[in-house]
Amino acid sequence: MAQRFLTALPVYNEVSHVNPVLDEVLRYSPHVLVVDDGSTDGTSELLAKRSDIACVRHEENQGYGAGLRSAFEYSLKHDYDVLVTIDCDGQHEPQRIPEFVAASSKAQIISGSRYLKQFDDQSIPPEARRRINAQITAEINQQLGLKLTDAFCGFKAYRRDALAALHITEPGYAMPLEVWAQAAQAGLTILELPVPLIYLDEARSFGGSLDDANTRLNYYRQVLERVRRSASAAASQSNP
């Protein structure tokens, strides 16, 4: 029996990308959700003209993690077997969506990795981003007992039972750290799939002080420690 799946895209001020990306995603996914996280650049108006997608709108910008949390809630509410998440900035290839859905038969979370395989003509990552990703990935593996190669890739597939085990509170770009901490605590199975490393906008902002690499690294470490402790505490309460 074929799995019923949803592809969700968190979107914030992507007026130049949103329509072409959605047109391509719809070639590979019959059900598409956009979480418009308070866009102010005309993205919302473009989305309102489309009848081929579902849309959840945050009236104010809440953050990348908050957008994905809304996608999790929507997927569970509408009884999808699998949720695929993909970014709307052109860094992910929608033709890989069926591969992620198929792989969900092997693990509860399928996560893209830009460092498992070298692809022809792939981008060279900004040095600071690659360094921080490598450092945080190593720390996650050490602290949580995982074997990840890319902690921050937004191209993922989650089975319904995985979504039900995750309770996301982190609203920003550190949200994946909460996913990994809770996944490790719940014993969820994880499989990485190689995806090309594509950067179309190397100057894209993380927002405010997080554009400074050292500030961002310290923030990620603080969030990792907080969510690791929170996951451990929750596990202790459920198993007194």
C-alpha positions in Angstrom: 0.0 0.0 0.0 1.4 3.4 -1.0 2.3 5.8 1.7 0.3 9.0 1.8 2.9 11.8 2.2 3.0 15.6 2.5 5.8 17.9 1.4 6.1 21.0 3.6 8.2 24.1 3.0 8.8 26.8 5.6 8.9 30.1 3.8 9.9 33.6 4.8 10.4 36.4 2.2 11.1 34.1 -0.7 9.2 36.1 -3.4 11.9 35.3 -6.1 12.0 31.6 -5.4 8.6 30.5 -4.1 6.7 29.9 -7.3 9.4 28.1 -9.3 10.2 25.9 -6.3 6.6 25.0 -5.7 6.0 24.2 -9.4 8.9 21.8 -9.2 7.9 20.3 -5.9 4.4 19.6 -7.3 5.9 17.4 -10.0 6.9 14.9 -7.3 4.5 15.5 -4.4 0.7 15.5 -4.8 0.2 17.2 -1.4 2.2 20.3 -0.6 2.0 22.6 2.4 3.7 26.0 2.7 4.1 27.6 6.1 4.4 31.3 5.5 6.3 32.6 8.5 5.1 36.2 8.3 6.5 37.2 4.9 6.4 40.9 4.1 8.0 41.0 0.6 5.1 39.9 -1.6 5.4 36.1 -0.9 2.1 36.0 0.8 0.3 37.5 -2.1 1.8 35.0 -4.5 0.8 32.1 -2.3 -2.8 33.5 -2.0 -3.1 33.2 -5.8 -2.4 29.4 -5.8 -5.1 26.8 -5.5 -2.7 23.8 -5.8 -1.2 24.0 -2.3 -2.3 24.3 1.3 -0.9 27.2 3.3 -0.6 28.0 7.0 0.4 31.6 7.7 2.0 33.0 10.8 1.0 36.7 11.1 4.4 37.6 12.5 7.8 36.0 11.8 8.5 33.4 14.4 11.5 31.5 13.0 12.6 28.5 11.0 11.9 26.0 13.8 8.4 27.5 14.4 7.6 27.0 10.7 8.6 23.4 10.9 6.6 22.9 14.1 3.5 24.1 12.3 4.3 21.6 9.5 4.6 18.8 12.0 1.2 19.7 13.6 -0.5 20.0 10.2 0.9 16.6 9.1 -0.3 14.8 12.2 -3.7 16.5 12.2 -4.3 15.4 8.6 -3.1 11.9 9.1 -0.2 11.7 6.7 2.0 8.7 6.9 5.2 10.6 6.0 6.2 14.3 6.2 8.9 15.5 3.8 10.5 18.9 4.6 12.3 20.9 2.0 13.6 24.5 2.0 12.3 27.0 -0.4 15.6 28.8 -1.4 16.6 26.4 -4.2 19.2 24.5 -2.2 17.3 21.2 -2.3 16.3 19.2 -5.4 12.6 18.3 -5.4 13.2 15.2 -7.6 14.7 13.5 -4.6 11.4 13.7 -2.7 10.3 10.1 -3.8 13.7 8.7 -2.7 13.2 10.2 0.8 9.6 8.8 1.0 10.8 5.3 -0.1 13.6 5.3 2.4 11.2 6.0 5.3 10.3 2.3 5.2 13.8 1.7 6.6 14.0 4.3 9.3 11.8 6.8 11.2 13.8 9.9 10.3 15.5 10.2 6.9 17.9 13.1 6.9 19.8 14.6 3.9 23.5 14.9 4.2 25.6 17.2 2.0 28.8 15.4 3.2 28.2 11.7 2.5 29.0 11.9 -1.2 30.8 14.3 -3.6 28.5 15.4 -6.4 29.7 16.9 -9.7 29.4 20.6 -9.9 28.4 21.0 -6.2 29.0 24.2 -4.4 31.9 25.0 -2.1 30.3 25.8 1.3 31.1 29.0 3.1 34.1 28.2 5.4 32.4 29.3 8.6 29.2 27.4 7.9 31.1 24.1 7.1 33.3 24.5 10.2 30.3 25.1 12.5 28.3 22.3 11.0 31.3 19.9 11.5 31.8 21.0 15.1 28.2 20.8 16.1 27.7 17.5 14.3 30.7 16.0 16.1 29.4 17.3 19.5 25.9 15.8 18.8 27.4 12.5 18.0 29.6 12.5 21.1 26.8 13.6 23.5 23.9 11.7 22.0 25.5 8.6 20.6 24.5 9.3 17.0 26.5 8.9 13.8 25.4 11.9 11.8 27.5 13.6 9.1 25.3 16.7 8.6 23.4 18.0 11.6 21.7 20.9 9.8 20.3 19.8 6.4 16.7 20.8 6.1 15.8 18.1 3.6 14.2 15.3 5.7 11.4 12.8 5.9 9.6 11.9 9.1 7.4 9.0 9.7 4.2 9.7 11.6 5.4 7.8 14.6 8.6 10.0 14.7 6.5 13.2 14.6 4.4 12.0 17.4 7.5 11.5 19.5 8.9 15.0 18.8 7.8 18.1 20.8 9.5 21.0 19.3 9.9 24.3 21.2 13.0 25.9 19.6 11.8 28.5 17.1 15.0 29.3 15.3 17.7 27.7 13.2 18.8 25.6 16.1 15.6 23.6 15.9 17.4 20.5 14.4 19.4 20.1 17.6 16.1 19.6 19.5 15.1 17.0 16.9 18.3 15.1 17.4 18.2 15.2 21.2 14.6 14.0 21.3 15.2 11.4 18.6 18.1 10.0 20.5 16.2 9.9 23.8 13.2 8.2 22.1 15.4 5.7 20.3 14.2 6.7 16.9 15.9 5.1 13.9 17.8 7.5 11.6 19.1 7.1 8.1 21.1 9.7 6.1 20.8 10.1 2.4 23.4 11.9 0.3 22.2 15.2 -1.3 24.2 17.8 -3.3 25.6 20.7 -1.5 24.0 23.8 -3.2 24.4 27.4 -2.1 22.6 30.0 -4.2 22.9 32.8 -1.7 26.1 32.5 0.4 25.3 35.8 2.1 21.9 34.7 3.4 21.4 36.1 6.9 20.7 34.0 10.0 19.3 37.1 11.6 20.9 39.7 13.8 23.8 38.6 16.0 23.7 35.1 14.6 25.4 36.3 11.4 28.6 36.3 13.5 30.1 32.8 13.3 31.3 32.6 16.9 28.1 33.9 18.3 26.2 31.4 16.2 28.4 28.5 17.3 28.0 29.5 21.0 24.3 29.8 20.6 24.1 26.3 19.0 26.1 24.9 21.9 23.8 26.5 24.5 20.7 25.2 22.7 22.2 21.7 22.4 23.0 21.6 26.2 19.5 22.9 27.0 17.6 20.4 24.8 19.8 17.5 25.8 19.0 18.2 29.5 15.3 18.7 28.7 15.1 15.4 26.8 16.8 13.6 29.7 14.6 15.2 32.3 11.5 14.2 30.3 12.7 10.7 30.0 13.3 10.5 33.8 9.8 11.8 34.5 8.2 9.2 32.2 10.3 6.4 33.8 10.5 7.2 37.5 
